[in-house]
Amino acid sequence: MTEPLGEDLTRLAALHGVAVSFQPSPDRTVTASAAAVTRALAALGVDAGTPEATRAALAARERELAGRLLPPTVVRWSGGDGPDALADLPEGTRLLIETEQGETRASLAQLPPGVHTVTATAPDGRTARAHLVVAPPRLPTPTGRSYGLLVQLYSLLSGRSWGMGDLGDLAELAGWAGRALGAGFVQVNPLHAAVPGAPTDPSPYRPSSRRFPDPVHLRIEDVPEFAYVTDPERLRELRERAARLRETVLGKGALIDRDAVWELKREALELIAAVSLGPGRRAAYCDFLAREGQSLEDHATWCALAEVHGSDWHRWPQGLRDPRSADTARARLELMDRVDLHSRLAWLTDTQLTAAQRTAREAGMPLGIVHDLAVGVHPGGADAWAQQDHLAAGMSVGAPPDAFNARGQDWGLPPWRPDRLAESGYAPYRRLLRALFRYAGALRIDHVMGLFRLWWVPQGEPPTEGTYVRYDAEAMLALLVLEASRAGAVVIGEDLGTVEPGVREALRERGVLGTSVLWFERDWDGDGRPLAPDAWRADCLATATTHDLPSTAARLTGEHVELRDRLDLLNRPVEEERAEAAADTGEWLDLLSRLDLLQGTGGGADTSSEEAEIQAVHRFLLRTPARMIGVWLPDAVGDRRPQNLPGTWDQYPNWRLPVADAEGRPVTLEELAASSRLHALMEVLREEG
């Protein structure tokens, strides 16, 4: 039985944004345990371990709020009223505003967008300083409709890849898709830096750093210094080994081996880094170092220390666990060559990412590359080490139990502390967004609901023993809109699954697009039947599937059920699963038929019924008002396998499969460009879109 929370603990939790209950469905309320609430408060620096401590903390919080002139961060939407925090100041309070641009103002009128500092002085002599975020009221709606390709970059191998897809392949894909297919964008998985190790966690959604990209994605031959390596014979040997590695994936059915790829690239990059930079390149590198500052120094230092002490900083010598300690400063000096190497790799990767976006835009894409922002970072990685003061110790992000997962989920990602974010003016969040928008035409935010609240799970406890902790969604959204508008970029929120009431409306109000996946779009408030195309929302990216779901071919044939049955992942008899899957697919095919979308396929007389159905699915997406239509690239060649199968670890090769055809044969980028099946599907979008 759940222990009663008590009135004091309930009030204290509310004052710190910690939920004491949640609603998994509109008709059901679940009360959080006192232990979960107490642990969440402790992670926020609040002692509620005893009734006496709870009462003292409550009294202290109430005194603090009663005497506070301003919260640490306030938001003003350009052209709107407010912020309320400033409007509620005592009459006669004087304001002094130092703008981000270095100007001094005495009023809120006509403030430029940015993150400014406001100082309030009340008539009684009290003063307060706060960060003032001024943001455009919303992001502009994308002009026209666009369609594009969705792909996991590592899975896209060309004849020049070193065993996995790279940024050269991304640029080639974007240039070809823009010019030959009329595509408006290419969306990729997160390219964040991974945690090194043996084996490396292959999931792109559990990175070491979201702030810096992973140099494993570099196209070695595109680095200018490649041509001047003083040991070309060693470089030739590495390229031959890379060719053999590529062939094992493309020709022998091997899985993508990220660690083997990185071993080769790391050695090649060390040879390249020994080449002196020319004056222009040196100046560009110095500009990068100056721009990235402390964040880059921390990241490169962590990478250098991880080479010596392992990839989990919790196990390092005590003095090195603090990025600001004297021991860390000494170690940084001792490892300066390695720190510089990792700094240069970050610069090279940033440069190739920027070049890929430039190639996409030059190919006529209105958006170009759509990058993906993971929910959080690995607890042992670079960001967790460098940003300890902004992360909630002893907590992990996850999801509460729901109809699809009765045990809940623990993603193993430490959450940001909302109080520390607000106190810093959301500095790490701003730096993260600014870095990503430098080379992104659009940004997809995984689990965008996390801007509003996150499910915190105490370490060592099951996900059922968690609770929601709320963030200042207005500030998080204002900074997102501010940085995206500065970059001229679109924002797409992944809002699938259980979404708190009001979240989608708030996102839409600020111009953030949602995500709609065909198989989930049903009339859930009515008869539960597939949602007619004209009933779909316009402000979204519409797709047939995602990296976490079965491919369209597998869903149409029911092969996704057979796969889960082989891996013993079903919770009920396989016959029931087959029947439900067939009924679900049958309802959609019936709707496609009634809308006459199965007629006149673009593949001609030889088009298979499966291929015709996949084309019909995408014709349906074109009938919706969705502003963006995404084609899962493996769907274009009939791939049966999901890239990731949730609920598995080593039972299934998650994040290690190359794009393949209907027979499971890997398909290179060059073969994709020549695929009649792919061209037939894309012609459907080109003609009817």
C-alpha positions as CSV (number, residue, x, y, z in Angstrom):
1,M,0.0,0.0,0.0
2,T,1.3,3.5,-0.9
3,E,2.3,5.5,2.1
4,P,0.2,8.7,2.6
5,L,2.1,11.8,1.5
6,G,0.9,14.1,4.2
7,E,-0.2,17.8,3.8
8,D,3.3,19.3,4.4
9,L,5.1,17.0,1.9
10,T,2.3,17.7,-0.6
11,R,2.7,21.4,-0.3
12,L,6.5,21.3,-0.3
13,A,6.5,19.2,-3.5
14,A,4.1,21.6,-5.2
15,L,6.4,24.5,-4.4
16,H,9.3,22.7,-6.1
17,G,7.4,21.4,-9.1
18,V,7.4,17.8,-8.0
19,A,4.1,16.0,-8.8
20,V,2.4,13.9,-6.1
21,S,0.1,12.2,-8.6
22,F,-0.3,11.7,-12.3
23,Q,-3.0,10.6,-14.8
24,P,-2.1,7.8,-17.2
25,S,-5.5,8.2,-18.7
26,P,-8.2,10.9,-18.3
27,D,-10.3,8.6,-16.0
28,R,-7.5,7.4,-13.7
29,T,-5.3,9.1,-11.2
30,V,-2.2,7.4,-9.6
31,T,-0.7,8.8,-6.4
32,A,3.1,8.9,-6.3
33,S,4.8,7.2,-3.3
34,A,6.2,9.3,-0.5
35,A,9.6,7.8,-1.1
36,A,9.6,8.9,-4.8
37,V,8.6,12.4,-3.9
38,T,11.1,12.6,-1.1
39,R,13.9,11.3,-3.3
40,A,13.0,13.8,-6.1
41,L,13.1,16.7,-3.6
42,A,16.5,15.5,-2.3
43,A,17.8,15.6,-5.8
44,L,16.7,19.2,-5.9
45,G,18.6,19.9,-2.6
46,V,15.5,19.8,-0.4
47,D,15.5,17.7,2.7
48,A,12.2,16.0,3.3
49,G,13.5,12.9,5.0
50,T,11.6,13.4,8.3
51,P,8.4,15.3,9.2
52,E,10.5,17.9,11.0
53,A,12.8,18.4,8.0
54,T,9.8,18.7,5.8
55,R,8.2,21.4,7.9
56,A,11.4,23.3,8.1
57,A,11.9,23.1,4.3
58,L,8.3,24.1,3.7
59,A,8.7,27.2,5.9
60,A,12.0,28.1,4.3
61,R,10.5,27.8,0.8
62,E,7.5,29.9,1.7
63,R,9.7,32.6,3.2
64,E,11.9,32.6,0.1
65,L,9.0,33.0,-2.3
66,A,7.2,35.6,-0.2
67,G,10.3,37.8,-0.1
68,R,11.4,37.3,-3.7
69,L,11.0,40.2,-6.1
70,L,11.8,38.1,-9.2
71,P,12.2,34.5,-10.2
72,P,15.7,33.7,-11.7
73,T,14.5,33.7,-15.3
74,V,11.5,35.6,-16.8
75,V,10.1,35.5,-20.3
76,R,8.7,38.2,-22.6
77,W,7.2,37.3,-25.9
78,S,7.8,40.1,-28.4
79,G,4.7,42.1,-29.1
80,G,2.9,40.6,-26.1
81,D,2.1,41.6,-22.5
82,G,4.1,40.7,-19.5
83,P,6.0,39.1,-18.2
84,D,3.7,38.7,-15.2
85,A,6.6,38.6,-12.8
86,L,7.6,42.2,-13.8
87,A,4.0,43.4,-13.9
88,D,3.5,42.2,-10.3
89,L,6.4,44.2,-8.9
90,P,5.6,46.8,-6.2
91,E,4.5,50.1,-7.6
92,G,7.4,52.4,-8.0
93,T,10.0,49.7,-8.7
94,R,12.7,50.8,-11.0
95,L,14.1,48.6,-13.8
96,L,17.5,48.6,-15.3
97,I,18.0,46.2,-18.3
98,E,21.3,45.3,-19.7
99,T,20.7,43.8,-23.2
100,E,22.5,41.0,-24.8
101,Q,23.8,43.5,-27.3
102,G,25.5,45.6,-24.5
103,E,22.9,48.4,-24.3
104,T,21.3,49.8,-21.1
105,R,17.5,50.3,-21.0
106,A,15.1,51.5,-18.3
107,S,12.0,50.0,-19.8
108,L,10.7,46.9,-21.6
109,A,9.6,48.8,-24.7
110,Q,11.1,47.6,-28.0
111,L,13.6,45.2,-26.4
112,P,15.5,43.2,-29.1
113,P,15.3,39.4,-29.0
114,G,17.9,37.8,-26.7
115,V,18.7,36.9,-23.2
116,H,19.1,40.1,-21.2
117,T,19.7,40.9,-17.6
118,V,17.1,42.9,-15.6
119,T,17.7,44.5,-12.2
120,A,14.7,45.5,-10.2
121,T,14.9,48.0,-7.3
122,A,11.8,48.2,-5.1
123,P,10.9,51.3,-3.2
124,D,11.8,49.6,0.1
125,G,15.4,49.1,-1.1
126,R,15.1,45.4,-2.0
127,T,16.8,44.5,-5.3
128,A,16.8,41.5,-7.6
129,R,18.5,40.4,-10.8
130,A,17.0,38.0,-13.3
131,H,17.6,36.7,-16.8
132,L,15.1,38.2,-19.2
133,V,14.4,36.1,-22.3
134,V,12.8,38.1,-25.1
135,A,11.6,35.8,-27.9
136,P,9.5,36.1,-31.1
137,P,5.9,35.1,-30.4
138,R,6.3,32.0,-32.6
139,L,8.3,30.4,-35.3
140,P,7.2,31.1,-38.9
141,T,5.2,28.4,-40.5
142,P,7.2,26.6,-43.2
143,T,6.3,28.0,-46.6
144,G,4.7,25.4,-48.8
145,R,4.8,21.6,-48.2
146,S,7.9,19.5,-48.5
147,Y,8.7,15.8,-48.5
148,G,12.0,14.2,-47.6
149,L,13.9,11.1,-46.5
150,L,14.4,9.7,-43.0
151,V,17.5,7.6,-42.4
152,Q,19.8,6.4,-39.7
153,L,23.1,7.7,-41.0
154,Y,25.3,4.8,-39.8
155,S,23.0,2.4,-41.9
156,L,23.7,4.3,-45.2
157,L,26.9,2.8,-46.6
158,S,28.3,3.9,-49.9
159,G,31.3,2.5,-51.9
160,R,33.5,5.0,-50.0
161,S,32.3,4.4,-46.4
162,W,34.6,2.9,-43.8
163,G,32.2,0.3,-42.6
164,M,29.3,2.6,-41.6
165,G,27.6,5.7,-43.2
166,D,29.4,9.0,-42.7
167,L,29.1,12.7,-43.4
168,G,30.3,12.3,-46.9
169,D,27.5,9.9,-47.5
170,L,25.0,12.4,-45.9
171,A,26.2,15.1,-48.3
172,E,25.9,12.8,-51.3
173,L,22.4,11.7,-50.2
174,A,21.3,15.3,-49.7
175,G,22.7,16.5,-53.0
176,W,21.1,13.7,-54.9
177,A,17.8,13.7,-53.2
178,G,17.4,17.5,-53.6
179,R,18.3,17.5,-57.3
180,A,17.0,14.2,-58.6
181,L,14.0,13.6,-56.3
182,G,12.9,17.1,-55.5
183,A,13.2,16.3,-51.7
184,G,13.1,19.2,-49.3
185,F,15.0,17.6,-46.4
186,V,16.9,14.6,-45.1
187,Q,16.3,13.7,-41.4
188,V,19.0,11.7,-39.6
189,N,19.5,10.2,-36.2
190,P,21.3,12.0,-33.4
191,L,24.9,12.4,-34.4
192,H,26.0,13.2,-30.8
193,A,29.3,12.0,-29.4
194,A,29.1,8.5,-28.1
195,V,30.6,7.1,-24.9
196,P,33.8,5.3,-25.9
197,G,34.4,1.8,-24.7
198,A,34.4,-1.9,-25.8
199,P,31.8,-2.4,-26.9
200,T,30.4,1.1,-27.4
201,D,26.7,1.5,-26.7
202,P,25.5,1.7,-30.3
203,S,22.3,3.7,-29.4
204,P,22.5,7.3,-30.7
205,Y,20.0,8.2,-28.0
206,R,22.3,7.6,-25.1
207,P,25.3,9.8,-26.0
208,S,28.3,11.0,-24.0
209,S,27.6,14.6,-25.2
210,R,24.7,16.2,-27.0
211,R,26.8,19.4,-27.2
212,F,29.4,18.0,-29.6
213,P,29.1,15.6,-32.6
214,D,30.9,12.3,-32.9
215,P,34.0,12.2,-35.1
216,V,33.3,8.6,-36.1
217,H,31.0,10.2,-38.7
218,L,33.9,12.0,-40.4
219,R,34.7,11.3,-44.0
220,I,38.4,10.9,-43.7
221,E,39.3,11.7,-47.3
222,D,37.4,15.0,-47.1
223,V,39.7,16.4,-44.4
224,P,42.0,18.9,-46.3
225,E,45.1,17.7,-44.4
226,F,44.5,14.1,-45.6
227,A,46.4,14.9,-48.8
228,Y,49.6,15.9,-46.8
229,V,50.0,13.0,-44.4
230,T,53.7,12.2,-44.1
231,D,53.1,8.4,-43.9
232,P,50.8,7.8,-47.0
233,E,51.7,4.1,-46.9
234,R,50.2,3.7,-43.4
235,L,47.1,5.7,-44.6
236,R,46.8,3.4,-47.6
237,E,46.9,0.3,-45.4
238,L,44.1,1.8,-43.2
239,R,42.0,2.5,-46.2
240,E,42.4,-1.1,-47.4
241,R,41.3,-2.4,-44.0
242,A,38.4,-0.1,-44.1
243,A,37.4,-1.4,-47.5
244,R,37.5,-5.0,-46.1
245,L,35.4,-3.9,-43.2
246,R,32.9,-2.3,-45.6
247,E,32.8,-5.5,-47.7
248,T,32.0,-7.6,-44.6
249,V,28.9,-5.5,-44.0
250,L,27.7,-5.1,-47.6
251,G,28.8,-8.4,-49.0
252,K,29.0,-10.9,-46.2
253,G,26.1,-10.0,-44.0
254,A,28.1,-8.7,-41.0
255,L,26.6,-6.2,-38.6
256,I,27.9,-2.6,-38.5
257,D,30.8,-2.6,-36.1
258,R,31.2,1.0,-34.8
259,D,34.1,0.2,-32.6
260,A,36.1,-1.3,-35.5
261,V,35.3,1.7,-37.7
262,W,36.4,4.1,-35.0
263,E,39.7,2.1,-34.4
264,L,40.6,2.7,-38.1
265,K,39.4,6.3,-38.2
266,R,41.1,7.2,-34.9
267,E,44.5,6.1,-36.2
268,A,43.9,7.9,-39.5
269,L,42.9,11.0,-37.8
270,E,46.0,11.0,-35.6
271,L,48.1,10.9,-38.7
272,I,46.1,13.7,-40.2
273,A,46.4,15.8,-36.9
274,A,50.1,15.6,-37.2
275,V,49.9,17.7,-40.3
276,S,50.4,21.4,-39.6
277,L,47.4,23.6,-40.4
278,G,47.9,26.3,-43.0
279,P,47.3,29.9,-41.9
280,G,43.7,30.1,-43.0
281,R,42.8,26.7,-41.5
282,R,44.7,27.6,-38.3
283,A,42.7,30.9,-38.1
284,A,39.4,29.0,-38.6
285,Y,40.4,26.5,-35.9
286,C,41.3,29.3,-33.4
287,D,37.9,30.9,-34.1
288,F,36.2,27.6,-33.3
289,L,38.2,27.3,-30.0
290,A,37.3,30.8,-29.0
291,R,33.6,30.3,-29.9
292,E,33.2,27.1,-28.0
293,G,35.3,28.1,-25.0
294,Q,34.9,26.3,-21.8
295,S,32.4,23.8,-23.2
296,L,34.9,22.5,-25.7
297,E,37.7,22.5,-23.2
298,D,35.6,20.4,-20.8
299,H,34.6,18.0,-23.6
300,A,38.1,17.5,-24.9
301,T,39.5,17.1,-21.4
302,W,36.9,14.4,-20.6
303,C,37.8,12.6,-23.8
304,A,41.5,12.7,-22.9
305,L,41.0,11.6,-19.3
306,A,38.7,8.7,-20.5
307,E,41.5,7.4,-22.6
308,V,43.6,7.0,-19.4
309,H,41.0,6.2,-16.7
310,G,38.1,4.7,-18.6
311,S,34.8,6.1,-19.9
312,D,32.9,6.4,-16.6
313,W,34.1,9.4,-14.7
314,H,32.5,8.1,-11.4
315,R,35.4,5.6,-11.3
316,W,38.2,8.1,-11.9
317,P,40.5,9.2,-9.1
318,Q,38.6,11.4,-6.7
319,G,40.3,14.6,-7.7
320,L,39.5,14.2,-11.4
321,R,35.7,13.8,-10.9
322,D,35.4,17.5,-10.5
323,P,36.0,19.4,-13.8
324,R,37.1,22.5,-11.9
325,S,39.5,20.9,-9.5
326,A,43.3,21.5,-9.3
327,D,43.9,17.9,-10.1
328,T,41.9,18.2,-13.3
329,A,43.7,21.3,-14.3
330,R,47.1,19.6,-13.8
331,A,45.9,16.5,-15.8
332,R,44.7,18.8,-18.6
333,L,48.2,20.3,-18.9
334,E,49.8,16.8,-18.9
335,L,47.4,15.6,-21.6
336,M,47.4,18.8,-23.6
337,D,48.3,17.0,-26.9
338,R,45.3,14.7,-26.5
339,V,43.1,17.6,-25.4
340,D,44.1,19.4,-28.6
341,L,43.5,16.3,-30.7
342,H,39.9,15.9,-29.4
343,S,39.3,19.6,-29.9
344,R,40.4,19.4,-33.4
345,L,38.2,16.4,-34.1
346,A,35.2,18.3,-32.8
347,W,36.1,21.2,-35.2
348,L,36.6,18.8,-38.2
349,T,33.2,17.2,-37.5
350,D,31.5,20.5,-37.1
351,T,33.0,21.6,-40.4
352,Q,31.7,18.6,-42.3
353,L,28.3,18.9,-40.7
354,T,28.1,22.5,-41.9
355,A,29.3,21.4,-45.4
356,A,26.5,18.8,-45.6
357,Q,23.9,21.4,-44.8
358,R,25.4,23.7,-47.4
359,T,25.3,20.9,-50.0
360,A,21.7,20.3,-49.2
361,R,20.7,23.9,-49.6
362,E,22.6,24.2,-52.8
363,A,20.7,21.2,-54.1
364,G,17.5,23.2,-53.7
365,M,16.3,21.8,-50.4
366,P,14.3,24.5,-48.5
367,L,15.2,22.8,-45.1
368,G,18.2,20.6,-45.8
369,I,19.4,18.4,-43.0
370,V,17.0,17.7,-40.1
371,H,19.0,16.8,-37.0
372,D,17.8,15.0,-34.0
373,L,18.2,16.0,-30.3
374,A,18.3,13.1,-27.8
375,V,16.4,13.4,-24.5
376,G,19.5,13.3,-22.4
377,V,23.1,11.9,-21.9
378,H,24.9,8.9,-20.5
379,P,25.5,9.3,-16.8
380,G,29.2,8.4,-17.2
381,G,29.9,10.6,-20.2
382,A,31.3,14.0,-21.0
383,D,28.3,16.2,-20.5
384,A,27.3,14.5,-17.2
385,W,30.9,15.2,-15.9
386,A,31.1,18.8,-17.1
387,Q,27.5,19.7,-16.1
388,Q,27.2,18.0,-12.7
389,D,25.9,21.2,-11.1
390,H,23.0,21.2,-13.6
391,L,22.0,17.6,-13.3
392,A,19.9,15.8,-10.7
393,A,22.2,13.3,-8.9
394,G,20.7,9.9,-8.2
395,M,17.9,10.3,-10.7
396,S,17.2,8.9,-14.1
397,V,14.7,9.9,-16.8
398,G,12.1,7.4,-17.9
399,A,8.3,6.9,-18.4
400,P,5.6,5.8,-16.0
401,P,3.6,2.6,-16.6
402,D,1.0,2.8,-19.3
403,A,-1.1,0.6,-21.5
404,F,1.9,-0.4,-23.6
405,N,4.4,-1.0,-20.8
406,A,3.0,-2.0,-17.5
407,R,6.4,-1.8,-15.8
408,G,7.3,1.7,-17.0
409,Q,10.6,2.6,-18.5
410,D,14.0,3.8,-17.2
411,W,16.2,5.3,-19.9
412,G,19.3,5.7,-17.8
413,L,19.7,9.4,-18.5
414,P,20.2,11.9,-15.7
415,P,17.8,14.8,-15.9
416,W,18.6,18.5,-15.7
417,R,17.6,20.3,-12.5
418,P,15.0,22.9,-13.3
419,D,16.1,25.1,-10.5
420,R,19.7,25.2,-11.6
421,L,18.7,25.8,-15.2
422,A,16.6,28.8,-14.2
423,E,19.4,30.2,-12.0
424,S,21.9,30.1,-14.9
425,G,19.4,31.6,-17.4
426,Y,19.3,28.1,-19.0
427,A,22.9,28.5,-20.1
428,P,23.7,24.9,-21.0
429,Y,20.4,24.5,-22.9
430,R,21.0,27.7,-24.8
431,R,24.6,26.6,-25.8
432,L,23.3,23.2,-26.9
433,L,20.5,24.7,-29.1
434,R,22.9,27.3,-30.6
435,A,25.4,24.6,-31.5
436,L,22.9,22.3,-33.2
437,F,21.2,25.1,-35.2
438,R,24.5,26.1,-36.7
439,Y,24.2,23.2,-39.2
440,A,20.6,22.2,-39.0
441,G,17.8,23.4,-41.3
442,A,15.4,21.8,-38.8
443,L,15.7,20.2,-35.4
444,R,13.6,17.2,-34.2
445,I,13.4,17.1,-30.5
446,D,13.0,13.6,-29.1
447,H,10.3,13.3,-26.4
448,V,9.4,17.0,-26.7
449,M,7.1,16.6,-23.7
450,G,10.3,16.8,-21.6
451,L,10.2,20.6,-22.1
452,F,7.2,20.5,-19.8
453,R,7.9,17.6,-17.4
454,L,10.0,14.5,-17.0
455,W,9.5,11.3,-15.2
456,W,12.3,11.0,-12.6
457,V,13.2,7.5,-11.4
458,P,15.3,7.2,-8.3
459,Q,18.4,5.1,-9.0
460,G,18.0,1.6,-7.8
461,E,14.2,1.7,-7.9
462,P,11.9,0.4,-10.7
463,P,10.3,2.9,-13.0
464,T,7.0,2.4,-11.2
465,E,8.6,4.2,-8.2
466,G,9.1,7.5,-10.0
467,T,7.3,10.8,-10.2
468,Y,7.0,13.7,-12.6
469,V,9.1,16.9,-12.1
470,R,8.0,20.0,-13.9
471,Y,10.1,22.4,-15.9
472,D,9.4,26.0,-16.8
473,A,8.0,25.2,-20.2
474,E,7.5,28.8,-21.1
475,A,11.2,29.5,-20.6
476,M,12.3,26.3,-22.4
477,L,10.0,27.1,-25.3
478,A,11.0,30.8,-25.5
479,L,14.7,29.8,-25.8
480,L,13.9,27.2,-28.4
481,V,11.9,29.7,-30.4
482,L,14.6,32.4,-30.0
483,E,17.5,30.2,-31.1
484,A,15.6,28.5,-34.0
485,S,14.4,31.9,-35.3
486,R,17.9,33.3,-35.2
487,A,19.0,30.3,-37.3
488,G,16.0,30.4,-39.6
489,A,15.2,26.8,-38.7
490,V,12.1,24.7,-38.2
491,V,11.5,22.7,-35.0
492,I,9.7,19.3,-35.0
493,G,8.6,17.9,-31.6
494,E,8.4,14.1,-31.3
495,D,5.1,14.0,-29.4
496,L,4.1,10.4,-29.7
497,G,2.6,8.4,-26.9
498,T,1.0,9.8,-23.7
499,V,1.0,13.6,-23.9
500,E,-0.1,15.8,-21.0
501,P,-3.2,17.9,-21.9
502,G,-2.3,21.3,-23.3
503,V,1.2,20.4,-24.4
504,R,0.4,20.0,-28.1
505,E,-1.6,23.2,-28.0
506,A,1.3,25.1,-26.4
507,L,3.7,23.8,-29.0
508,R,1.4,24.6,-31.9
509,E,1.0,28.2,-30.5
510,R,4.7,28.7,-30.7
511,G,5.1,27.2,-34.2
512,V,6.6,23.9,-33.2
513,L,5.5,21.1,-35.5
514,G,4.4,17.7,-34.1
515,T,4.9,14.2,-35.3
516,S,2.2,12.0,-36.7
517,V,2.7,8.3,-37.6
518,L,0.1,6.7,-39.8
519,W,-0.6,3.6,-37.8
520,F,-1.3,5.6,-34.6
521,E,-3.6,8.1,-36.2
522,R,-7.1,6.9,-35.2
523,D,-10.2,8.5,-33.9
524,W,-9.4,7.6,-30.3
525,D,-12.2,9.9,-29.0
526,G,-14.8,8.2,-31.2
527,D,-15.0,4.8,-32.9
528,G,-11.2,4.1,-32.9
529,R,-11.2,3.7,-36.7
530,P,-8.3,5.0,-38.9
531,L,-8.4,8.8,-39.0
532,A,-9.5,10.2,-42.4
533,P,-6.8,12.3,-44.0
534,D,-8.7,15.6,-43.8
535,A,-8.9,15.1,-40.0
536,W,-5.2,15.1,-39.5
537,R,-3.4,18.1,-38.1
538,A,-1.5,20.3,-40.5
539,D,1.4,21.4,-38.2
540,C,3.3,18.1,-38.3
541,L,5.8,15.8,-39.9
542,A,3.7,12.9,-41.1
543,T,5.4,9.5,-41.7
544,A,4.5,5.8,-42.1
545,T,7.0,4.6,-39.6
546,T,10.0,5.5,-37.5
547,H,13.3,3.9,-36.4
548,D,11.6,2.4,-33.3
549,L,8.7,0.8,-35.3
550,P,8.3,-2.0,-37.9
551,S,9.0,-1.1,-41.5
552,T,5.9,-0.5,-43.6
553,A,6.6,-3.8,-45.5
554,A,6.9,-5.7,-42.2
555,R,3.6,-4.2,-40.9
556,L,1.7,-4.9,-44.1
557,T,2.9,-8.6,-44.1
558,G,2.7,-9.1,-40.3
559,E,6.4,-10.0,-40.2
560,H,6.8,-7.7,-37.2
561,V,4.7,-10.1,-35.1
562,E,6.7,-13.1,-36.2
563,L,9.9,-11.3,-35.2
564,R,8.7,-10.5,-31.7
565,D,7.5,-14.1,-31.4
566,R,10.9,-15.5,-32.4
567,L,12.5,-13.3,-29.7
568,D,9.9,-14.3,-27.1
569,L,8.7,-10.7,-26.6
570,L,5.0,-11.3,-26.8
571,N,2.9,-11.1,-23.7
572,R,0.0,-13.2,-25.1
573,P,-0.4,-16.0,-27.6
574,V,1.0,-15.4,-31.0
575,E,-2.3,-16.2,-32.7
576,E,-4.0,-13.2,-30.8
577,E,-1.1,-10.9,-31.9
578,R,-1.4,-12.0,-35.5
579,A,-5.2,-11.5,-35.5
580,E,-5.0,-8.1,-34.0
581,A,-2.2,-7.0,-36.3
582,A,-4.0,-8.3,-39.4
583,A,-7.2,-6.5,-38.3
584,D,-5.3,-3.3,-37.8
585,T,-3.7,-3.5,-41.2
586,G,-6.9,-4.5,-42.8
587,E,-8.7,-1.5,-41.5
588,W,-6.1,0.8,-43.0
589,L,-6.0,-1.1,-46.4
590,D,-9.8,-0.8,-46.5
591,L,-9.6,2.9,-46.0
592,L,-6.9,3.2,-48.7
593,S,-9.1,1.2,-51.1
594,R,-12.2,3.3,-50.4
595,L,-10.1,6.4,-51.1
596,D,-9.0,4.8,-54.4
597,L,-5.4,5.1,-53.4
598,L,-4.4,1.6,-54.4
599,Q,-5.1,2.4,-58.0
600,G,-2.6,3.5,-60.6
601,T,0.6,2.8,-58.8
602,G,3.8,4.3,-60.1
603,G,5.6,0.9,-60.5
604,G,3.8,-0.2,-63.7
605,A,2.6,-3.7,-64.5
606,D,5.3,-5.4,-62.5
607,T,4.6,-3.6,-59.2
608,S,3.9,-6.1,-56.4
609,S,0.9,-5.8,-54.2
610,E,3.1,-5.0,-51.3
611,E,4.9,-2.2,-53.2
612,A,1.6,-0.9,-54.4
613,E,0.3,-0.8,-50.8
614,I,3.4,1.1,-49.7
615,Q,2.9,3.6,-52.4
616,A,-0.8,3.9,-51.4
617,V,0.3,4.6,-47.8
618,H,2.3,7.5,-49.0
619,R,-0.5,8.7,-51.3
620,F,-2.6,8.8,-48.1
621,L,0.0,10.9,-46.3
622,L,-0.2,13.3,-49.2
623,R,-4.0,13.6,-48.8
624,T,-3.4,14.9,-45.2
625,P,-2.7,18.6,-44.6
626,A,0.6,17.8,-43.0
627,R,3.3,20.4,-43.9
628,M,6.1,17.8,-44.0
629,I,5.9,14.2,-45.4
630,G,8.7,11.9,-44.4
631,V,9.7,8.7,-46.2
632,W,11.6,6.1,-44.1
633,L,14.4,5.3,-46.6
634,P,14.4,1.6,-45.9
635,D,10.7,1.6,-46.9
636,A,11.7,2.7,-50.4
637,V,13.5,-0.6,-51.0
638,G,11.3,-2.9,-49.0
639,D,13.5,-3.5,-46.0
640,R,11.7,-5.8,-43.5
641,R,13.8,-5.1,-40.3
642,P,13.4,-2.4,-37.7
643,Q,16.6,-0.4,-36.9
644,N,15.7,-0.7,-33.2
645,L,13.4,-3.1,-31.4
646,P,12.4,-1.6,-28.1
647,G,12.5,-4.0,-25.2
648,T,15.6,-5.8,-26.5
649,W,19.2,-5.5,-25.7
650,D,21.4,-8.2,-27.2
651,Q,18.6,-10.4,-28.5
652,Y,18.4,-8.1,-31.6
653,P,21.1,-6.1,-33.4
654,N,19.7,-2.7,-32.6
655,W,21.4,0.3,-34.3
656,R,23.8,-2.0,-36.3
657,L,21.9,-2.9,-39.5
658,P,22.6,-1.5,-42.9
659,V,19.7,-0.5,-45.2
660,A,18.7,-3.6,-47.1
661,D,16.2,-4.7,-49.7
662,A,13.2,-7.0,-49.3
663,E,15.5,-10.1,-49.3
664,G,17.7,-8.6,-46.6
665,R,20.6,-7.8,-49.0
666,P,22.4,-4.6,-48.0
667,V,21.8,-1.8,-50.5
668,T,24.5,0.8,-51.0
669,L,23.9,4.5,-51.5
670,E,24.9,4.1,-55.2
671,E,22.3,1.3,-55.6
672,L,19.7,3.3,-53.8
673,A,20.2,6.1,-56.4
674,A,19.6,3.6,-59.2
675,S,16.7,1.7,-57.5
676,S,13.6,1.6,-59.7
677,R,11.5,0.8,-56.6
678,L,12.7,3.9,-54.8
679,H,12.2,6.1,-57.8
680,A,8.7,4.8,-58.3
681,L,7.8,5.6,-54.7
682,M,9.4,9.0,-54.8
683,E,7.6,9.7,-58.1
684,V,4.3,9.3,-56.2
685,L,5.3,12.1,-53.9
686,R,6.7,14.2,-56.7
687,E,3.6,14.0,-58.9
688,E,0.9,14.1,-56.3
689,G,2.6,16.3,-53.7
